[in-house]
Amino acid sequence: MKNNLKQLFEAKKENLLSIYFSSGFPNLEDTTTIIETLSDTGVDFIEVGIPFSDPLADGPTIQKSSMIALENGMNLKLLFEQLFSISDSNKTPLIMMGYWNSMLQYGVENFLKSCVKANISGAILPDLPLEIYQSKYKVLFEKYQIPMVFLITPQTSEERIREIDKLSNAFIYAVSSSSTTGNKTGIESAESYLIRIRSYQLNNSIITGFNIRNRTDYQFACQFTNGVVIGSAFINAIQKNGSLRENIVDFISEFGLKPRNL
């Protein structure tokens, strides 16, 4: 399987923009529209959120969108069916982001096989402990060539970060604060942390998330890392009245990207 994510990070080293959304939100069938429109706007990669009833790392905005998606009838089986339908046409790397219990219920190997079929470029599973991944699942993920993306926080030690860097072959997700997504702390408060991460000169690209709301935040974070991921602000944007596609285009246009097909 071609790893579009690896190719992306080899080709582009700065100002990367990734968007997170909850699949099945605002409406059950919106998943492919969101992916196709984001791809058209020129975002670098997309995090596809798997709705879960107890998303520990997520703030109120993403929690609410996840609950609505579940109420809409979204589940992992249906999500993969939606992703299969665009696997040949979509050219933007997709990352599956969810919680470990969802993978266990679906079946870990079945999940990985479905990722391959859907042309998924990686997985973020915040509640899968690093040691459990190494001892039980690393070989399986490598067999299906689905890179794991690990999270680090301001409390993560340098030793741990370097261990994660050795295990990673996609990028490292630098959580900008110790709280949940979408809180009111500005990204500027993470400056010393981001400078410290940069000083380690890690092998993998660093993408920072949490508290990125607008172009100013995006430009600030990109001074220290290779790019950002935006979640809560995007989810707020696609809830507005009007066309879903137009809301997506309006939101992404703020970041100065050059649309591909619009």
C-alpha positions as CSV (number, residue, x, y, z in Angstrom):
1,M,0.0,0.0,0.0
2,K,1.3,3.4,-1.0
3,N,1.8,5.6,2.1
4,N,0.6,9.0,1.0
5,L,1.4,10.4,4.4
6,K,5.1,9.5,4.3
7,Q,5.3,11.0,0.8
8,L,3.6,14.2,2.1
9,F,6.1,14.7,4.9
10,E,9.0,14.0,2.5
11,A,7.7,16.7,0.1
12,K,6.5,19.4,2.5
13,K,8.3,20.4,5.7
14,E,6.4,23.4,6.9
15,N,3.0,25.1,7.2
16,L,1.1,21.8,7.0
17,L,-2.6,22.1,7.7
18,S,-4.7,19.1,8.9
19,I,-8.4,19.1,9.8
20,Y,-10.1,16.8,12.3
21,F,-13.9,16.1,12.0
22,S,-16.3,13.7,13.6
23,S,-17.6,11.3,11.0
24,G,-21.3,11.2,10.7
25,F,-21.7,14.8,11.8
26,P,-23.5,17.1,11.2
27,N,-25.5,14.4,9.3
28,L,-24.8,10.7,8.9
29,E,-24.0,10.9,5.2
30,D,-21.7,14.0,5.4
31,T,-18.5,12.1,5.9
32,T,-17.5,11.8,2.2
33,T,-18.7,15.4,1.4
34,I,-16.4,16.8,4.1
35,I,-13.4,14.7,2.9
36,E,-13.9,15.6,-0.7
37,T,-14.4,19.3,0.0
38,L,-11.4,19.5,2.3
39,S,-9.3,17.7,-0.3
40,D,-10.5,20.3,-2.9
41,T,-9.5,23.2,-0.6
42,G,-5.9,21.9,-0.5
43,V,-5.6,20.8,3.2
44,D,-2.6,18.5,3.6
45,F,-4.2,15.6,5.5
46,I,-7.4,14.8,7.2
47,E,-8.1,13.2,10.6
48,V,-11.3,11.2,10.4
49,G,-12.8,11.0,13.9
50,I,-14.5,7.8,15.0
51,P,-17.4,8.7,17.3
52,F,-17.1,7.3,20.8
53,S,-19.3,7.6,23.8
54,D,-16.5,8.6,26.2
55,P,-13.9,10.6,24.3
56,L,-11.4,11.4,27.1
57,A,-9.2,13.8,25.3
58,D,-11.9,15.8,23.6
59,G,-13.5,19.0,24.8
60,P,-17.2,19.9,24.7
61,T,-17.4,20.7,21.0
62,I,-16.0,17.5,19.8
63,Q,-17.8,15.5,22.5
64,K,-21.1,17.0,21.3
65,S,-20.4,16.3,17.7
66,S,-19.4,12.7,18.5
67,M,-22.6,12.1,20.5
68,I,-24.7,13.6,17.6
69,A,-22.9,11.3,15.2
70,L,-23.7,8.3,17.3
71,E,-27.3,9.3,17.6
72,N,-27.3,9.7,13.8
73,G,-26.4,6.0,13.6
74,M,-22.6,6.2,12.9
75,N,-20.5,3.2,13.7
76,L,-17.1,1.9,12.6
77,K,-18.6,-0.5,10.1
78,L,-20.6,2.2,8.4
79,L,-17.7,4.6,8.5
80,F,-15.5,2.2,6.6
81,E,-18.3,1.6,4.0
82,Q,-18.3,5.3,3.4
83,L,-14.6,5.5,3.2
84,F,-14.5,2.5,0.8
85,S,-16.7,4.5,-1.6
86,I,-14.1,7.2,-2.1
87,S,-10.9,5.2,-1.6
88,D,-10.0,5.3,-5.3
89,S,-10.9,9.0,-5.9
90,N,-9.5,10.6,-2.7
91,K,-5.9,11.7,-3.0
92,T,-5.5,13.4,0.4
93,P,-4.0,11.3,3.2
94,L,-6.5,10.2,5.8
95,I,-5.8,9.4,9.4
96,M,-8.2,7.4,11.5
97,M,-8.5,8.9,15.0
98,G,-10.5,7.1,17.7
99,Y,-10.4,5.2,21.0
100,W,-9.1,1.7,21.6
101,N,-12.3,0.2,22.7
102,S,-13.8,0.8,19.3
103,M,-10.9,-1.0,17.7
104,L,-11.3,-4.0,20.1
105,Q,-15.0,-4.3,19.4
106,Y,-14.4,-4.1,15.6
107,G,-11.4,-6.5,15.9
108,V,-7.9,-5.1,15.6
109,E,-6.8,-7.0,12.6
110,N,-10.2,-6.4,10.9
111,F,-9.7,-2.7,11.6
112,L,-6.3,-2.8,10.0
113,K,-7.5,-4.7,7.0
114,S,-10.3,-2.2,6.5
115,C,-7.8,0.6,6.8
116,V,-5.8,-0.9,3.9
117,K,-8.9,-1.3,1.8
118,A,-9.9,2.3,2.5
119,N,-6.4,3.6,1.7
120,I,-5.9,5.0,5.2
121,S,-2.4,6.4,5.9
122,G,-2.2,6.1,9.7
123,A,-4.0,5.9,13.0
124,I,-4.2,8.0,16.2
125,L,-5.4,6.1,19.3
126,P,-4.8,8.3,22.3
127,D,-5.7,5.7,24.9
128,L,-3.6,2.8,23.6
129,P,-0.6,2.8,26.0
130,L,2.8,2.9,24.2
131,E,4.0,-0.2,26.0
132,I,0.9,-2.2,25.1
133,Y,1.3,-1.2,21.5
134,Q,5.0,-2.3,21.5
135,S,4.4,-5.6,23.1
136,K,1.1,-6.7,21.5
137,Y,0.2,-4.8,18.4
138,K,3.3,-3.2,16.8
139,V,4.0,-6.2,14.6
140,L,0.3,-6.3,13.4
141,F,0.3,-2.6,12.6
142,E,3.6,-2.9,10.7
143,K,2.2,-6.0,8.8
144,Y,-0.5,-3.9,7.3
145,Q,1.7,-0.8,7.0
146,I,-0.6,1.5,9.1
147,P,1.7,3.9,11.0
148,M,0.7,4.7,14.6
149,V,0.8,8.4,15.5
150,F,1.6,9.1,19.1
151,L,0.7,12.0,21.3
152,I,3.1,14.0,23.5
153,T,2.1,16.8,25.9
154,P,4.0,19.5,27.9
155,Q,4.4,16.9,30.7
156,T,6.1,14.2,28.4
157,S,9.7,13.8,29.3
158,E,12.5,14.1,26.8
159,E,13.3,10.4,27.3
160,R,9.8,9.4,26.5
161,I,9.6,11.8,23.5
162,R,12.8,10.3,22.0
163,E,11.4,6.8,22.6
164,I,8.3,7.8,20.7
165,D,10.4,9.3,17.9
166,K,12.2,6.0,17.4
167,L,8.9,4.2,17.2
168,S,7.2,6.6,14.8
169,N,7.3,6.6,11.0
170,A,4.7,9.2,10.2
171,F,4.6,12.3,12.5
172,I,4.4,13.1,16.2
173,Y,1.2,14.9,17.5
174,A,2.3,17.6,20.0
175,V,-0.7,18.4,22.2
176,S,-0.3,22.0,23.0
177,S,-1.8,21.9,26.5
178,S,-2.6,19.4,29.2
179,S,-6.4,20.0,29.0
180,T,-8.9,18.8,26.5
181,T,-9.5,20.1,23.0
182,G,-11.1,23.4,22.3
183,N,-10.4,25.1,25.7
184,K,-9.9,28.8,26.1
185,T,-6.2,28.7,26.6
186,G,-4.3,30.4,23.7
187,I,-1.7,28.6,21.7
188,E,0.8,31.3,22.7
189,S,1.0,29.8,26.1
190,A,2.6,26.7,24.6
191,E,5.6,28.6,23.1
192,S,8.2,27.4,25.6
193,Y,7.0,23.8,25.2
194,L,7.1,24.0,21.4
195,I,10.6,25.6,21.4
196,R,11.7,22.7,23.7
197,I,10.4,20.1,21.3
198,R,12.1,21.8,18.4
199,S,15.4,21.8,20.2
200,Y,15.4,18.0,20.3
201,Q,15.8,17.9,16.5
202,L,13.6,14.8,16.2
203,N,13.6,12.6,13.1
204,N,9.8,12.8,12.7
205,S,7.7,15.9,11.7
206,I,5.8,17.6,14.6
207,I,2.2,18.6,14.2
208,T,0.6,20.5,17.0
209,G,-3.0,20.4,17.9
210,F,-5.5,21.8,20.6
211,N,-6.2,25.5,20.7
212,I,-5.6,26.3,17.0
213,R,-8.6,28.4,16.0
214,N,-7.6,30.7,13.2
215,R,-4.8,31.8,10.8
216,T,-3.0,33.8,13.6
217,D,-2.8,30.6,15.7
218,Y,-1.8,28.6,12.7
219,Q,1.0,30.9,11.8
220,F,2.2,31.1,15.4
221,A,2.4,27.4,15.8
222,C,4.1,26.9,12.5
223,Q,7.1,29.0,13.7
224,F,8.0,26.0,15.9
225,T,6.5,22.9,14.3
226,N,5.9,21.5,10.9
227,G,2.1,22.2,11.0
228,V,-1.1,22.1,12.9
229,V,-4.4,20.2,13.2
230,I,-7.6,22.0,13.8
231,G,-10.7,20.3,15.2
232,S,-13.1,22.2,17.4
233,A,-13.0,25.4,15.3
234,F,-13.8,23.5,12.2
235,I,-16.6,21.6,13.8
236,N,-18.1,24.9,14.9
237,A,-17.8,26.2,11.4
238,I,-19.6,23.4,9.7
239,Q,-22.6,23.7,12.0
240,K,-23.5,27.2,10.7
241,N,-26.6,27.7,8.5
242,G,-26.2,27.3,4.8
243,S,-24.3,24.9,2.5
244,L,-21.9,22.4,4.2
245,R,-19.5,22.7,1.3
246,E,-19.6,26.5,1.4
247,N,-19.0,26.6,5.1
248,I,-16.0,24.3,4.7
249,V,-14.6,26.4,1.9
250,D,-15.1,29.6,3.8
251,F,-13.4,28.3,6.9
252,I,-10.3,26.9,5.0
253,S,-9.9,30.0,2.8
254,E,-8.9,31.9,6.0
255,F,-5.7,29.9,6.1
256,G,-4.4,31.1,2.6
257,L,-4.4,27.7,0.9
258,K,-4.6,27.4,-2.8
259,P,-7.6,25.3,-3.7
260,R,-7.1,22.4,-6.1
261,N,-10.5,22.1,-7.8
262,L,-12.7,25.0,-6.7
